[in-house]
């Protein structure tokens, strides 16, 4: 039998609660409370992903803003974080680069979900990344009808 094949990566998808736009997310992540000691943004979540090795093999966090996946960030590490209540949580350490993706509608859900690479929206092509984003609701509506 041949050697074990490399583990494919997996992604996460999560609602970006409190952000109306990608710029809101960027502003929050640039703020002191969102930055870790290494200067990278972190997002703290209650559950530790069981598929840690696959996440760290090239996975990204895809953010849902106003009903559509619009942007992603590469996950670079998982750190332990202890909440004010003393409960151990998982801090997703993120690459600060926000990469806009093709808009894909996503219904609300709680927490985060795994997202297979085959189901992840592609990044916007070079040149389109600098375009001003459409309002999230419009982008989601256009994606819903297959225009984007």
C-alpha positions as CSV (number, residue, x, y, z in Angstrom):
1,X,0.0,0.0,0.0
2,X,1.3,3.5,-0.9
3,X,2.1,6.1,1.8
4,X,-0.7,8.1,3.3
5,X,-1.9,10.9,1.0
6,X,-1.7,14.5,2.3
7,X,-4.7,15.7,4.2
8,X,-6.8,18.2,2.2
9,X,-7.5,21.5,3.8
10,X,-10.9,22.5,5.1
11,X,-12.4,26.0,5.7
12,X,-14.7,27.6,8.2
13,X,-17.7,29.8,7.5
14,X,-19.1,32.2,10.1
15,X,-21.5,35.1,10.3
16,X,-19.8,38.4,10.8
17,X,-22.1,39.7,13.5
18,X,-22.2,43.5,13.9
19,X,-20.5,44.3,10.5
20,X,-22.5,45.9,7.7
21,X,-19.6,45.9,5.3
22,X,-16.2,44.4,4.6
23,X,-14.8,47.8,5.7
24,X,-16.5,47.4,9.1
25,X,-14.8,44.0,9.5
26,X,-11.4,45.6,8.6
27,X,-11.9,48.4,11.1
28,X,-12.8,46.0,13.9
29,X,-9.8,43.8,13.2
30,X,-7.5,46.8,13.2
31,X,-8.7,47.7,16.7
32,X,-6.7,46.8,19.8
33,X,-9.2,44.4,21.2
34,X,-9.1,42.2,18.1
35,X,-5.3,42.0,17.8
36,X,-3.2,39.4,19.5
37,X,0.3,39.9,20.9
38,X,1.8,39.2,17.5
39,X,-0.3,41.9,15.8
40,X,-2.5,39.5,13.9
41,X,-6.3,39.7,14.2
42,X,-8.0,37.0,16.2
43,X,-11.6,35.8,16.4
44,X,-12.4,33.9,19.6
45,X,-15.0,31.1,19.4
46,X,-16.4,28.8,22.1
47,X,-15.6,25.5,20.3
48,X,-12.2,24.2,19.3
49,X,-12.3,22.7,15.8
50,X,-11.8,19.0,15.7
51,X,-10.3,19.3,12.2
52,X,-7.5,21.5,13.3
53,X,-4.8,19.9,11.1
54,X,-6.9,20.4,8.0
55,X,-7.7,24.0,8.9
56,X,-4.0,24.7,9.3
57,X,-3.2,23.0,6.0
58,X,-4.4,26.0,4.0
59,X,-7.9,26.7,5.4
60,X,-9.6,30.1,5.5
61,X,-12.4,31.7,7.5
62,X,-15.2,32.8,5.1
63,X,-17.2,35.7,6.5
64,X,-20.9,36.0,5.9
65,X,-21.9,39.7,5.8
66,X,-25.5,40.7,5.5
67,X,-26.6,37.3,4.1
68,X,-23.7,36.5,1.7
69,X,-20.2,35.2,1.9
70,X,-18.2,38.2,0.7
71,X,-14.6,37.8,2.0
72,X,-12.2,35.4,3.5
73,X,-9.1,35.3,5.6
74,X,-6.5,32.6,5.8
75,X,-6.3,30.8,9.2
76,X,-2.7,30.8,10.4
77,X,-3.0,29.3,13.8
78,X,-5.3,28.3,16.6
79,X,-4.5,29.6,20.1
80,X,-6.0,29.0,23.5
81,X,-7.9,32.0,24.9
82,X,-9.4,32.1,28.4
83,X,-12.6,34.2,28.7
84,X,-13.4,36.5,31.5
85,X,-15.5,33.6,32.9
86,X,-12.5,31.4,33.1
87,X,-13.6,29.1,30.2
88,X,-11.1,27.9,27.7
89,X,-11.9,29.0,24.1
90,X,-10.3,28.9,20.7
91,X,-8.8,32.0,19.1
92,X,-8.6,31.7,15.3
93,X,-5.5,33.6,14.4
94,X,-6.0,35.2,11.0
95,X,-3.9,36.6,8.2
96,X,-4.7,40.3,8.2
97,X,-5.4,40.3,4.5
98,X,-9.1,40.3,3.6
99,X,-9.6,38.7,0.3
100,X,-12.9,39.5,-1.4
101,X,-14.8,36.5,-2.9
102,X,-17.6,36.1,-5.3
103,X,-20.8,36.7,-3.4
104,X,-22.6,33.6,-2.3
105,X,-25.9,33.8,-0.4
106,X,-25.9,32.1,3.0
107,X,-28.8,31.8,5.4
108,X,-28.2,32.6,9.1
109,X,-26.8,29.9,11.4
110,X,-25.2,29.9,14.8
111,X,-21.5,29.4,15.5
112,X,-19.3,28.3,12.6
113,X,-19.5,25.5,10.1
114,X,-16.9,23.6,8.1
115,X,-16.8,24.5,4.4
116,X,-15.3,22.1,1.9
117,X,-12.9,23.7,-0.6
118,X,-15.2,22.6,-3.5
119,X,-18.1,24.6,-1.9
120,X,-16.1,27.7,-1.2
121,X,-16.6,30.7,-3.4
122,X,-13.6,31.8,-5.5
123,X,-11.6,34.9,-4.8
124,X,-12.5,37.9,-7.1
125,X,-10.1,38.1,-10.0
126,X,-7.2,40.4,-9.9
127,X,-8.4,43.9,-10.8
128,X,-11.9,43.4,-9.3
129,X,-10.6,43.3,-5.8
130,X,-10.0,47.0,-5.8
131,X,-13.5,47.8,-6.9
132,X,-15.8,49.3,-4.4
133,X,-18.1,46.5,-3.0
134,X,-21.7,46.7,-3.7
135,X,-24.0,47.1,-0.7
136,X,-24.1,43.6,0.9
137,X,-27.9,43.2,0.5
138,X,-27.6,44.1,-3.2
139,X,-24.6,41.8,-3.7
140,X,-26.5,38.9,-2.0
141,X,-29.6,39.5,-4.1
142,X,-27.6,39.5,-7.3
143,X,-25.8,36.4,-6.3
144,X,-29.1,34.7,-5.5
145,X,-30.4,35.2,-9.0
146,X,-27.0,34.2,-10.5
147,X,-25.9,37.6,-11.8
148,X,-22.6,37.7,-9.8
